[in-house]
Amino acid sequence: MMDGIITPYDRLTLIHHHERPTVRDYIPMIFTDVYELHGDRLYSDDKAIFGGIGRLDGIPVTIIAEVKGRDLNENKEVNFAMPHPEGYRKALRLAHQAEKFHRPVINFIDTPGAYCGVEAEERGQGEAIARCLYEFMQLRTPVISVVLGEGGSGGALALGVCDELCMLENAIYSVISPRGFASLIWKDAGRERDACDIMHITAEDAVALGVAEQIIPESEGGAHTDPEITAENIHRSLSISLKDKMSKDIDELLLSRYNRFRSVGEFTQMDTTVDQGG
């Protein structure tokens, strides 16, 4: 932290704090009557993604969340929050179930990226992520996504196709981790801090770029200092957003979702025609 200013690297440090709450901490503080559902009906149950149903202010919702552990054993159990393809297929199965029963979907994003091991590639990792992108775009029910900590690469984007993207104030959202960026650009993973300064990965950056709509405040000093305050802020944000999205006609909502993503990454193309006049 420099002169009271929280830098992007400071935020990266905060989201890696060993006591930072995970979605397993937040769910019982935000939802009631939660019932977990398992499996993709094709291969197995991926513990890196939680799926279930619950109630938010009495409204039935489907909850899909990437799961981080708080210690080494928990992280090993959830593959360090790096989902396999069966995790994304479970997410999509539950999303379609939500669509069938007219339940809104609430996604929680917290992953360094999808698992890139050989077995994940053999089982169709790329196709599973692409299928989520394609089908969430057309899902005929409201979808709200919240980035809790890390929003890394396609592993995060698979659950990021939504009507509104919210980010906790210290969360990051990026095509690659700062360490991975530094390794690729400078061949030096130790320049992680430098990468943070130029990647535009913070919640403020995401809102300014039109990638996210809302920043959710954390408790002072980071979410780990008082998880209940942060959970209350998430709850409040979701309640307001959910009521807004549920009040809209579904076709209007789908058009808005489509236009939302069409507007991300807008650019201006210059006229490069060469004047051939003599």
N, C-alpha and C positions, 0 to 999 in steps of 0.2 A: 504494500500500500504506500503510495507516494502523496505526501501533503494532504492526507485525508481522502484522496481519490482512490477508489477501488479500480485497479487495472484489470484488463481481461485475464492476465495471468493469476491475479488474486482470485478471480472468480473460478478459474480452473482449479486452484488449490482448495477453494471452499467446497466445490462439488466432489472433490476426492477425499474430503475429510472422513475419517473412519467412523465418525458418529453421525454422519449425515443420514437423515431418515430415508428409508426406501418406501416403495409403494406398499409393502406389507405393513409398514407403520401407519401410512396414511389411510388405507382403505377402511379400517374399523372406525376411524375418526370422522370420516366423510359420509360413509354409506351405512345403511341398516339392512338387515335380512340378507346378508351376502351369502351366496351359495356358489362354490367353485365348480367349474365344469372342466373335464379333462379330455385330451386326445384330439387328433386330427382325423380319425376314422380311416387313416391310410397307413400310418407307420407306427407312431407312438405318441406319448405325451411329453412335450418339451417344457421343462420347469423354468426355462428362461422367460417364458410368457405365461402370465396368469390370465385366466379367462373365467368369467362367471357372470352372475346376475345379482342385482341388489336394488336398493331403493335410495334415491336422492330426494330428500324432502317428500317422501311418499310416492315418488314417481318411479316406476320400474325402469331400470336401465341395464344395458349390457356393459360390463367393465372388461377392458382388454389392456394388459399392462406388461411392460418389460420389467423384469425383476432383478434387482441387484442384491448381493449379500452384504452383511455387515462385518463378516470376518472371513478367514480363509476357507473354512469348512462350508459356510453358506454359499460363498462365491463358487466353490467347486461344484456344489449341487446345482447351481443355476448357470453353469458354464460362463461365469463372470459376465452375466447379462448379455451374452452373445447368442441370439437364437439360431437354431437350426431351421431348415425349411419346414419341418413339421410344426414348429412354433407358429410360423406365419400362416400355415394352412389351418391350424387350430383357430387362429385369430379370424381368418376369413370364414370359417365354418360358423363361428359364433356371431359374426357380423350378419351373415345371411339369416341366421336364426332370429336375430334382433329385427331385421327387416320384415320377416314373416309375421312377427308378433307386434310390430309397430313400436318397438322399444328404441329409444335413442342409444347411441353408442358413445362411450367415453373412453378414450385411449390415453394411456400414460406412457410417455416415452422416456427411457433412461437406459441407454446402451452406448458402448463405444463403437458398435457396428455389428452387423450380422457375422456369425461364425464363418470363417473362410477355409476351414479344413477340408481335406480331400473327401471325407464322408458326406459333408454338407453339399459339396459340389456334385457328388455322385447322385444325391437324392434331389437335385434340382433347386439349389439355393436361388440362383438368378431368376428362374421362372416363378418361384414362390413369391419373391418380392415383387416382381413385375405384375403378377396376378393380383396382389393386394392393391398396388397402385391403380390398376385398371378397374377393379371391381368396387373399391371404395369410392372412386370417382362417381360411380353410377348407383351407389347404395341409396335406396329410397327410404331413408330415415335420417334424422339429424346425427351428425358426427362432430364431436368436440375433442380436440387433442390437447394434452398438457405435457410440456417438457419439464421433467422434475430435476434433471441434472445434466447428463450428457445426451445430446442428440446427434449421434454420429452416423454419417453416411447413409447408404440405402437401408441399413438396419433400423434407422429411425424413421426414414421417409416412408417406409412401408406402413407405418401407423400414423403418418403425418398428413395424409390426404383427408381433409376435413372441412367443415364449414367455418370453424374458428380455431386458430392455434394460439394457445396461451403458453407463456413461459414463466417459470419462477425467476425472480430477479437475478439470481446468480447462475442460472442455467446457460448452457451454450448449445448452439445448433450449427452444424457444419458438415460439409461434404467429406471431411477427413479430420482426424484428431490433429491438434497442433504438433504433437510429437511425430506423427506420420508425415505431416506437411514438411516439417524441418528435415526429416530423413530424405524425402523426395527432392526438395528444392535445393538444400544445402549439403546433403549427404552427412548431416550432423544432427542426430536426435537431441543433442544437448542444447540446441537453439530453440527449444520449445517456447521460451518466453518471447523471443523475437517473432516467432510465428503467431503467437497470440495477438501481438500488437498490430499485425497487418491483415489478419484473416476476417475481421468483422464477424465475430462469432457470438457476441453477447446478445442478450435479450433486447437491449436498446438498438443494436445494429439490425436485428431481425425485424423489429417494428418499423424502423426507418426505411428498410428495403422492401417492406410490404410482404415479408415472409410470415410474420406473426402479427396478431391483432392486439394482444394484451399482455402486459407484464404483471405478474402476481407478486405482491410484496412477501418477503420472508421475514422471520423474526430478526431482530437486530443482531448483527454478527454472523448471520447465516442460519439456515433452517435447523441446524443441529442444536442451536442454543435454546430453542423452545418450539419443538415440533407441533404442539397443539395450536399455537398462534398461526403458524404456516398452514396447517390443515384447515383452520377456520377461514383463512384467506382463500384457499383453493375452493372450499365449499361455497363460499359467497360468490366467487367468480363463476363457478359452474352453475349455480342456481340461477343467476341472472342470464347467463348465456343460453342455458337450456330453455328457459321460458321464452326467450326471444326466438330461438330457432323453432320451437314447437308451435309457435303462433303463426308460422309462415306456411303457405301452400308448398307441398313437396316439390312440385315442378319449378316453382320460383326458387326454392332452396338449391335444387340441382343446378339451375342456370347460374346462380350466384357462386356456387362451388366451382363450376367450370370456369367462370370469368375470373374468379379469385386466382386460380393457378395460371390462367392465360396472362395475367398482368404481372406475374413474378418474372423478374429478369427482363423487363422492357428495355429496348435499345432503339437507337436512331441510326438508320442506315444512310450514309452519305452518298451523294451522287458522284460516282467515280468515272462517269463518262468523259472520255477525252475529246476535247474540241478538235475536230479534223479540219476546221476551216483554214483557208490560206491567208 
